[in-house]
Amino acid sequence: PQNMQAMIKQAQKMQEDMENLQAALDEKEHEISAGGGAVKVTIKGNREIIALTLDEDVVDPDDIETLQDLVIAAVNEAIKTVDKHNAEEMNKVTSGLNVPGMF
């Protein structure tokens, strides 16, 4: 029972650490670019896109498709970057522990 209480306290501390980290991760900003910097996306850790910048050279009325592809590539890369960063940071707190339903 004393060992069990220690485990429960440790789990509660870990959950608190995870909640604090998640709040910090949600606010962290990442800037990702595509097309050699022609399209830049700024995304927060909660996956909210807060800025999208287009280099004027990439805005060609006769080639909208390339611009669309670059925007999609930048947004997709931004989401992957956030997911990877968040998972790596969370793994530091949990030490790889994965108990379904616990957190």
N, C-alpha and C positions, 0 to 999 in steps of 0.2 A: 504493500500500500504506500509506503513512503517513496519507493521507487516509482510507483504509478503517479503520485503527486508531482514528482520531479518531471516526469515525462509530460504530464498535462501542462505544467508551467512552461516547459520548454516549447511545447506545441503552441501555447498561447502567445509566447514571446515571438515565435517564428511567424505566426499569423499577423501579429501587430507589425513586425518588421516588413512583412510582405505588403500589408496595406499602406504603410508609409512609403515604401519603395514604389508601389504602383502609382500613388499620387504624384510622386516626383517624376516617374517615367512618363506619365500622362502629359506633363507640362514641358518636358524636354523637346526642343526643336531640332529637327534634322533638315539639312538642305541637300537636295539631290539634283543632279542635272543630267540631261540627255542631249545628244547631238553636239557634243563638244561644248556644252554650256549654252546652247541656243535656247533650251527650255530648262527653267529651274523651278523646282517645287520645294516649298518649305512646309513641312508636316510636323505636327506635334505627335508625341508618343501615344496619344489616344486615337491616332489615325485621322485627326482633323487637319485638312489642308488649309493653311492660313495664308499662303501666298503662291502665286503662279506667275512667273516672269518669262516673257518671250522676247528674244533678241529680234529687233526689227528686221534683220536680214532673213529670218526664217519665215516671215509673214509674206507669202507670195500668193496673191489671189489666184494665180494659175496653177498652184500646187498646194491646195488645202490638205490633200491626203498626207503629204509628208509631215506637215505641222500636226495633224491629228495623231499620226503614228508616234511622233516625238513626245507629245503630251501624254499619250497612253504609256509609252515606255518610261517616262519620268515618274508618273504617278505609281505605276506598278513597282518600279525600283524603290520608290519612297516607302511604299507599304512593306515590301520585303525587308528593307533596312530597319524600319521601326520594329517589325516582328522579331527579327534576329536580335537586335539590341535589347529589346525588352526581355526576351527569353534568356539571353546570356546574363543579364543583371539579376533576374529573378532566380536563376539557377544558383547564383552566388549565395543568396539568402537561404535557399532550400537545400543546398548542397546536393542537388539532384533528387531529393526526396519527392516522391510522387505518390501521395496517398489519396485515392479517389474519395471525394466527398469531404475530405478533411479541411480543405482550404477553398 
